Amino acid sequence: DENGIFTVNLAGVDGADFNGAIRYLGIKVGTDTEMTPRQRINSAPYSYSTQDIPSNSVNSANITDNTITSSDILNSTIVGADISNGSITDADIADEPGIAHTFQNINATLLTSTTIIDSVMITVPTSGNIVYQAAGAVELRLSASGEVKTIISLSASRTSMDYDNMTNFDLGVQVADNYYTPVSIIVVDAVPAAGTYKYYLLGTKSSGVTTAVAYRCHILATFYPTSYGTVEESKSGINNSSSTPRSNDE
């Protein structure tokens, strides 16, 4: 233009010419000698090089930590073949599921008052849902005719039965004999935060039972950080384990 500013396309220039090395623009009019000084070319033309990144030329050292998030990765573009065996450990996975399990291989004698059969404790990294599952069996022995009854409960309290989550075995008055019942209880507890939570398997017997024994009882606690549908809690409102994390001696 009238101020001497002009724009021209440079023929034959491609990404290979802008490979990161410093480049300068020289200008020559007709048969005149080249003007001096040459002008250094700044960043814009180097965008050509983004079209010509050689395969496998970018590695972790070229990427700033924590700059790539899930929103930068297209769905279904990473498959198993892209991940080296053994390269991902539990430390690389945020808020993963986990379990805790106890097995009471020693018989627990039940009293007419609340008796602790076993307990399980699980530490979770974030909020989510804990599913507690208890299984085992109870033997009720009568030395004379009497009421055959036992209640087994999975509770967040070590002293109070949770009557929303229990097995009630009641045969009424029976003759002297041995009676058996399986135990199977599931509790779903929504926990609001990371912490340690504890549940107890409790039992009691009627006064007519001479001896009541719980044996081979398991408690499994499984933590799920994510739900994929409606999750309705089954824990009792009185025995609320999710109000605060519980310690070993609660």
ABEGO torsion letter per residue (X at the ends): XAAGBBBBBBBGBBAAABAGBBBBBBBBBEABBBBOBBBBBBAAAAAAAAAABBBGABBAAABBBGABBAAABBBGABBAAABBBGABBAAABBGBBBBBBBBBABBBBBBABBBBABBBBBBBABBEBBBBBBBEBBBBBBABBBBBBBBBBBBABAABBBAABBBBBBAEBBBBBBBBBBBBBBBBBBBABBEBBBBBBBBBBBAABABBBBBGBBBBBBBBABBABBBBBABBAABBAAABBBBAAX
